[in-house]
Amino acid sequence: MGILSGNPKEEPLHAGEVYSLWSHLLDTKGLYVTFQVLNSHTGDHDLKEFLKDYSENVIKKEEEQVETILKENGIRLPPAPPDRPMVNIEDIPAGARFNDPEVAILAGKELMAGKQLCSHISSIAIRTDIAEMYNEFYTEKVEYQGKLLKMIKDKGWLVPPPLNIK
């Protein structure tokens, strides 16, 4: 048997997996803080709940799973930015505040970028447990992107491209 056969958790990570996992963890720690800031800018209850739900059930979960793999493989963890305090939306000057549709679009861009990253890491992974984990991350992002799109449509925040209606 070769070094890459058997239990995937006992297989060594290759350089691309290490770099991708480490970079993803760094980005995830930053995204968590970014969503804290966006939540402070949000006045819409549903959008606030979406950001909170995504932060706790997706971002934190991904962070924990990737941290575990890096620790098990003796890889130093990236630093985490400090948490941001919740701020009342009224305390943010009007000219410096993101409005709710802008927050929703920013969250959607993060979901899209996250899907691309998950697809990339899944495709370069030779450890099946890494590939499967990132496929699960991708699927969660697809589900949340659908929830966000529905919310954006329901609230009238969607600015559609020109529609081809004949």
C-alpha atoms as an extended CHARMM CRD file, in Angstrom:
* protein
*
       166  EXT
         1         1  MET       CA              0.0000000000        0.0000000000        0.0000000000  PROA      1               0.0000000000
         2         2  GLY       CA              1.1630000000        3.5050000000       -0.7780000000  PROA      2               0.0000000000
         3         3  ILE       CA              1.2980000000        6.5040000000        1.5280000000  PROA      3               0.0000000000
         4         4  LEU       CA             -1.9470000000        7.8540000000        0.0320000000  PROA      4               0.0000000000
         5         5  SER       CA             -4.0890000000        4.7630000000        0.4810000000  PROA      5               0.0000000000
         6         6  GLY       CA             -6.1230000000        3.7560000000        3.4790000000  PROA      6               0.0000000000
         7         7  ASN       CA             -7.5800000000        6.1450000000        6.0400000000  PROA      7               0.0000000000
         8         8  PRO       CA             -7.5550000000        9.6710000000        4.5360000000  PROA      8               0.0000000000
         9         9  LYS       CA             -7.0700000000       11.2830000000        7.9650000000  PROA      9               0.0000000000
        10        10  GLU       CA             -3.7430000000        9.4700000000        8.2450000000  PROA      10              0.0000000000
        11        11  GLU       CA             -2.5570000000       10.6730000000        4.8350000000  PROA      11              0.0000000000
        12        12  PRO       CA             -0.2840000000       13.7240000000        4.7520000000  PROA      12              0.0000000000
        13        13  LEU       CA             -1.6050000000       16.9960000000        3.3710000000  PROA      13              0.0000000000
        14        14  HSD       CA              0.0770000000       18.2280000000        0.2070000000  PROA      14              0.0000000000
        15        15  ALA       CA              1.3580000000       21.8070000000       -0.0500000000  PROA      15              0.0000000000
        16        16  GLY       CA             -1.7200000000       23.0170000000       -1.9700000000  PROA      16              0.0000000000
        17        17  GLU       CA             -4.0640000000       21.5990000000        0.6640000000  PROA      17              0.0000000000
        18        18  VAL       CA             -2.0650000000       23.1940000000        3.4890000000  PROA      18              0.0000000000
        19        19  TYR       CA             -2.0080000000       26.5820000000        1.7660000000  PROA      19              0.0000000000
        20        20  SER       CA             -5.6920000000       26.4110000000        0.8480000000  PROA      20              0.0000000000
        21        21  LEU       CA             -6.8410000000       25.3170000000        4.2980000000  PROA      21              0.0000000000
        22        22  TRP       CA             -4.6880000000       27.9430000000        6.0220000000  PROA      22              0.0000000000
        23        23  SER       CA             -5.8100000000       30.7180000000        3.6420000000  PROA      23              0.0000000000
        24        24  HSD       CA             -9.4460000000       29.6960000000        3.9510000000  PROA      24              0.0000000000
        25        25  LEU       CA             -9.1850000000       29.7710000000        7.7490000000  PROA      25              0.0000000000
        26        26  LEU       CA             -7.6360000000       33.2510000000        7.6640000000  PROA      26              0.0000000000
        27        27  ASP       CA            -10.3970000000       34.4710000000        5.3230000000  PROA      27              0.0000000000
        28        28  THR       CA            -13.0900000000       32.8230000000        7.4480000000  PROA      28              0.0000000000
        29        29  LYS       CA            -11.8840000000       34.5550000000       10.6090000000  PROA      29              0.0000000000
        30        30  GLY       CA            -11.9920000000       37.8760000000        8.7500000000  PROA      30              0.0000000000
        31        31  LEU       CA            -15.4110000000       37.1460000000        7.2550000000  PROA      31              0.0000000000
        32        32  TYR       CA            -16.8550000000       36.4920000000       10.6990000000  PROA      32              0.0000000000
        33        33  VAL       CA            -15.7620000000       39.9700000000       11.8060000000  PROA      33              0.0000000000
        34        34  THR       CA            -17.0000000000       41.4920000000        8.5390000000  PROA      34              0.0000000000
        35        35  PHE       CA            -20.4540000000       40.0150000000        9.1370000000  PROA      35              0.0000000000
        36        36  GLN       CA            -20.3970000000       41.4610000000       12.6760000000  PROA      36              0.0000000000
        37        37  VAL       CA            -19.8230000000       44.9120000000       11.1640000000  PROA      37              0.0000000000
        38        38  LEU       CA            -22.4930000000       44.3980000000        8.4970000000  PROA      38              0.0000000000
        39        39  ASN       CA            -24.9420000000       43.3000000000       11.1760000000  PROA      39              0.0000000000
        40        40  SER       CA            -24.4180000000       46.6330000000       12.9540000000  PROA      40              0.0000000000
        41        41  HSD       CA            -25.2750000000       48.4550000000        9.7160000000  PROA      41              0.0000000000
        42        42  THR       CA            -28.4650000000       46.4760000000        9.1830000000  PROA      42              0.0000000000
        43        43  GLY       CA            -31.8630000000       47.7510000000       10.2370000000  PROA      43              0.0000000000
        44        44  ASP       CA            -33.9040000000       44.9680000000        8.6420000000  PROA      44              0.0000000000
        45        45  HSD       CA            -34.7920000000       42.2160000000       11.1270000000  PROA      45              0.0000000000
        46        46  ASP       CA            -34.7690000000       39.3830000000        8.5540000000  PROA      46              0.0000000000
        47        47  LEU       CA            -31.3760000000       40.4070000000        7.1640000000  PROA      47              0.0000000000
        48        48  LYS       CA            -29.9710000000       40.6950000000       10.6960000000  PROA      48              0.0000000000
        49        49  GLU       CA            -31.1960000000       37.1740000000       11.4660000000  PROA      49              0.0000000000
        50        50  PHE       CA            -29.7480000000       35.8610000000        8.1930000000  PROA      50              0.0000000000
        51        51  LEU       CA            -26.3100000000       37.3470000000        8.9510000000  PROA      51              0.0000000000
        52        52  LYS       CA            -26.3760000000       36.0050000000       12.5000000000  PROA      52              0.0000000000
        53        53  ASP       CA            -27.5330000000       32.5480000000       11.3860000000  PROA      53              0.0000000000
        54        54  TYR       CA            -24.9240000000       32.3290000000        8.6330000000  PROA      54              0.0000000000
        55        55  SER       CA            -22.1710000000       33.5250000000       10.9650000000  PROA      55              0.0000000000
        56        56  GLU       CA            -22.9430000000       31.0180000000       13.6910000000  PROA      56              0.0000000000
        57        57  ASN       CA            -24.0150000000       28.0010000000       11.6210000000  PROA      57              0.0000000000
        58        58  VAL       CA            -21.7000000000       28.2410000000        8.6240000000  PROA      58              0.0000000000
        59        59  ILE       CA            -18.7210000000       30.5150000000        9.2370000000  PROA      59              0.0000000000
        60        60  LYS       CA            -18.0070000000       29.2900000000       12.7830000000  PROA      60              0.0000000000
        61        61  LYS       CA            -18.5710000000       25.6580000000       11.7960000000  PROA      61              0.0000000000
        62        62  GLU       CA            -16.1600000000       25.9310000000        8.8840000000  PROA      62              0.0000000000
        63        63  GLU       CA            -13.6310000000       27.6720000000       11.1120000000  PROA      63              0.0000000000
        64        64  GLU       CA            -13.7910000000       24.8790000000       13.7050000000  PROA      64              0.0000000000
        65        65  GLN       CA            -13.5130000000       22.0720000000       11.1490000000  PROA      65              0.0000000000
        66        66  VAL       CA            -10.5670000000       23.6100000000        9.2850000000  PROA      66              0.0000000000
        67        67  GLU       CA             -8.7950000000       24.5120000000       12.5450000000  PROA      67              0.0000000000
        68        68  THR       CA             -9.1080000000       20.9030000000       13.6980000000  PROA      68              0.0000000000
        69        69  ILE       CA             -7.4960000000       19.5700000000       10.5170000000  PROA      69              0.0000000000
        70        70  LEU       CA             -4.6570000000       22.0880000000       10.6490000000  PROA      70              0.0000000000
        71        71  LYS       CA             -3.9950000000       21.3610000000       14.3390000000  PROA      71              0.0000000000
        72        72  GLU       CA             -4.0270000000       17.5980000000       13.7310000000  PROA      72              0.0000000000
        73        73  ASN       CA             -1.4030000000       18.1220000000       11.0370000000  PROA      73              0.0000000000
        74        74  GLY       CA              0.8140000000       20.3920000000       13.1270000000  PROA      74              0.0000000000
        75        75  ILE       CA              0.1600000000       23.5360000000       11.0690000000  PROA      75              0.0000000000
        76        76  ARG       CA              0.3320000000       26.8860000000       12.8550000000  PROA      76              0.0000000000
        77        77  LEU       CA             -3.0320000000       28.6670000000       12.8070000000  PROA      77              0.0000000000
        78        78  PRO       CA             -3.4960000000       32.1260000000       11.2850000000  PROA      78              0.0000000000
        79        79  PRO       CA             -4.2930000000       35.0420000000       13.5690000000  PROA      79              0.0000000000
        80        80  ALA       CA             -7.8720000000       36.1390000000       14.1210000000  PROA      80              0.0000000000
        81        81  PRO       CA             -8.9320000000       39.7790000000       14.0750000000  PROA      81              0.0000000000
        82        82  PRO       CA            -10.6610000000       40.9810000000       17.2360000000  PROA      82              0.0000000000
        83        83  ASP       CA            -14.4370000000       40.6910000000       17.4420000000  PROA      83              0.0000000000
        84        84  ARG       CA            -16.3410000000       43.8720000000       16.7310000000  PROA      84              0.0000000000
        85        85  PRO       CA            -18.8530000000       45.2010000000       19.2320000000  PROA      85              0.0000000000
        86        86  MET       CA            -22.4790000000       45.5290000000       18.2050000000  PROA      86              0.0000000000
        87        87  VAL       CA            -23.2940000000       49.1460000000       17.4710000000  PROA      87              0.0000000000
        88        88  ASN       CA            -26.7250000000       50.7170000000       17.2740000000  PROA      88              0.0000000000
        89        89  ILE       CA            -27.4820000000       51.6290000000       13.6880000000  PROA      89              0.0000000000
        90        90  GLU       CA            -28.4480000000       55.1370000000       14.8250000000  PROA      90              0.0000000000
        91        91  ASP       CA            -24.8710000000       55.6530000000       16.0660000000  PROA      91              0.0000000000
        92        92  ILE       CA            -23.4330000000       55.1770000000       12.5560000000  PROA      92              0.0000000000
        93        93  PRO       CA            -23.4900000000       58.4690000000       10.6050000000  PROA      93              0.0000000000
        94        94  ALA       CA            -25.8580000000       58.3310000000        7.6460000000  PROA      94              0.0000000000
        95        95  GLY       CA            -23.0760000000       58.9670000000        5.1290000000  PROA      95              0.0000000000
        96        96  ALA       CA            -20.9420000000       56.1460000000        6.5490000000  PROA      96              0.0000000000
        97        97  ARG       CA            -23.7210000000       53.5820000000        6.8900000000  PROA      97              0.0000000000
        98        98  PHE       CA            -24.4160000000       50.7760000000        4.4430000000  PROA      98              0.0000000000
        99        99  ASN       CA            -28.1030000000       50.4580000000        3.6680000000  PROA      99              0.0000000000
       100       100  ASP       CA            -29.8780000000       47.0960000000        3.8420000000  PROA      100             0.0000000000
       101       101  PRO       CA            -29.8490000000       46.3190000000        0.0860000000  PROA      101             0.0000000000
       102       102  GLU       CA            -26.0970000000       47.0450000000        0.0220000000  PROA      102             0.0000000000
       103       103  VAL       CA            -25.5040000000       44.7310000000        2.9900000000  PROA      103             0.0000000000
       104       104  ALA       CA            -27.5090000000       41.9920000000        1.2700000000  PROA      104             0.0000000000
       105       105  ILE       CA            -25.4810000000       42.3800000000       -1.9390000000  PROA      105             0.0000000000
       106       106  LEU       CA            -22.1930000000       42.3020000000        0.0110000000  PROA      106             0.0000000000
       107       107  ALA       CA            -23.3100000000       39.1370000000        1.7990000000  PROA      107             0.0000000000
       108       108  GLY       CA            -24.2720000000       37.6130000000       -1.5670000000  PROA      108             0.0000000000
       109       109  LYS       CA            -20.8410000000       38.4180000000       -3.0010000000  PROA      109             0.0000000000
       110       110  GLU       CA            -19.2030000000       36.6830000000       -0.0490000000  PROA      110             0.0000000000
       111       111  LEU       CA            -21.3780000000       33.6120000000       -0.6150000000  PROA      111             0.0000000000
       112       112  MET       CA            -20.4570000000       33.5600000000       -4.3070000000  PROA      112             0.0000000000
       113       113  ALA       CA            -16.7420000000       33.9230000000       -3.5670000000  PROA      113             0.0000000000
       114       114  GLY       CA            -17.0270000000       31.2260000000       -0.9130000000  PROA      114             0.0000000000
       115       115  LYS       CA            -18.5960000000       28.8160000000       -3.3960000000  PROA      115             0.0000000000
       116       116  GLN       CA            -15.7580000000       29.4200000000       -5.8350000000  PROA      116             0.0000000000
       117       117  LEU       CA            -13.1800000000       28.8200000000       -3.1160000000  PROA      117             0.0000000000
       118       118  CYS       CA            -14.9000000000       25.6100000000       -1.9760000000  PROA      118             0.0000000000
       119       119  SER       CA            -14.9990000000       24.3480000000       -5.5420000000  PROA      119             0.0000000000
       120       120  HSD       CA            -11.2960000000       25.1080000000       -5.9930000000  PROA      120             0.0000000000
       121       121  ILE       CA            -10.1710000000       23.4510000000       -2.7620000000  PROA      121             0.0000000000
       122       122  SER       CA            -12.3690000000       20.4220000000       -3.3830000000  PROA      122             0.0000000000
       123       123  SER       CA            -10.8660000000       20.0200000000       -6.8390000000  PROA      123             0.0000000000
       124       124  ILE       CA             -7.2130000000       20.2100000000       -5.7210000000  PROA      124             0.0000000000
       125       125  ALA       CA             -7.6460000000       17.9660000000       -2.6810000000  PROA      125             0.0000000000
       126       126  ILE       CA             -6.2880000000       14.4440000000       -2.9210000000  PROA      126             0.0000000000
       127       127  ARG       CA             -7.4540000000       13.5660000000        0.5690000000  PROA      127             0.0000000000
       128       128  THR       CA            -11.0470000000       12.4650000000        0.2040000000  PROA      128             0.0000000000
       129       129  ASP       CA            -12.0390000000       13.8300000000        3.6270000000  PROA      129             0.0000000000
       130       130  ILE       CA            -10.8960000000       17.3330000000        2.5800000000  PROA      130             0.0000000000
       131       131  ALA       CA            -12.7410000000       17.1440000000       -0.7590000000  PROA      131             0.0000000000
       132       132  GLU       CA            -15.9220000000       15.8940000000        0.9220000000  PROA      132             0.0000000000
       133       133  MET       CA            -15.7530000000       18.5900000000        3.6090000000  PROA      133             0.0000000000
       134       134  TYR       CA            -15.4770000000       21.3390000000        0.9950000000  PROA      134             0.0000000000
       135       135  ASN       CA            -18.3040000000       19.8190000000       -1.0380000000  PROA      135             0.0000000000
       136       136  GLU       CA            -20.4510000000       20.0770000000        2.1200000000  PROA      136             0.0000000000
       137       137  PHE       CA            -19.3440000000       23.6940000000        2.6290000000  PROA      137             0.0000000000
       138       138  TYR       CA            -20.3110000000       24.4140000000       -0.9960000000  PROA      138             0.0000000000
       139       139  THR       CA            -23.7510000000       22.8640000000       -0.5510000000  PROA      139             0.0000000000
       140       140  GLU       CA            -24.4200000000       24.9490000000        2.5750000000  PROA      140             0.0000000000
       141       141  LYS       CA            -23.4610000000       28.1170000000        0.7100000000  PROA      141             0.0000000000
       142       142  VAL       CA            -25.8520000000       27.2250000000       -2.1200000000  PROA      142             0.0000000000
       143       143  GLU       CA            -28.6790000000       26.8000000000        0.4050000000  PROA      143             0.0000000000
       144       144  TYR       CA            -27.9460000000       30.1220000000        2.1010000000  PROA      144             0.0000000000
       145       145  GLN       CA            -27.5610000000       31.8820000000       -1.2340000000  PROA      145             0.0000000000
       146       146  GLY       CA            -31.0690000000       30.6810000000       -2.1340000000  PROA      146             0.0000000000
       147       147  LYS       CA            -32.4400000000       32.0290000000        1.1650000000  PROA      147             0.0000000000
       148       148  LEU       CA            -30.7060000000       35.3530000000        0.5860000000  PROA      148             0.0000000000
       149       149  LEU       CA            -31.9780000000       35.6390000000       -3.0050000000  PROA      149             0.0000000000
       150       150  LYS       CA            -35.5410000000       34.9550000000       -1.8620000000  PROA      150             0.0000000000
       151       151  MET       CA            -35.2010000000       37.6490000000        0.8180000000  PROA      151             0.0000000000
       152       152  ILE       CA            -33.7610000000       40.1540000000       -1.6630000000  PROA      152             0.0000000000
       153       153  LYS       CA            -36.6540000000       39.5140000000       -4.0640000000  PROA      153             0.0000000000
       154       154  ASP       CA            -39.3230000000       39.6160000000       -1.3270000000  PROA      154             0.0000000000
       155       155  LYS       CA            -38.0160000000       42.9280000000        0.0180000000  PROA      155             0.0000000000
       156       156  GLY       CA            -37.8080000000       44.5260000000       -3.4290000000  PROA      156             0.0000000000
       157       157  TRP       CA            -34.0290000000       44.9600000000       -3.2380000000  PROA      157             0.0000000000
       158       158  LEU       CA            -33.2480000000       43.0550000000       -6.4360000000  PROA      158             0.0000000000
       159       159  VAL       CA            -32.0900000000       45.1770000000       -9.3440000000  PROA      159             0.0000000000
       160       160  PRO       CA            -32.4990000000       42.7690000000      -12.2630000000  PROA      160             0.0000000000
       161       161  PRO       CA            -30.5560000000       43.0700000000      -15.4710000000  PROA      161             0.0000000000
       162       162  PRO       CA            -32.5750000000       43.8820000000      -18.5870000000  PROA      162             0.0000000000
       163       163  LEU       CA            -35.1530000000       41.1440000000      -18.9750000000  PROA      163             0.0000000000
       164       164  ASN       CA            -35.7830000000       39.5280000000      -22.3360000000  PROA      164             0.0000000000
       165       165  ILE       CA            -39.5800000000       39.6050000000      -22.5280000000  PROA      165             0.0000000000
       166       166  LYS       CA            -41.1460000000       39.1350000000      -25.9330000000  PROA      166             0.0000000000
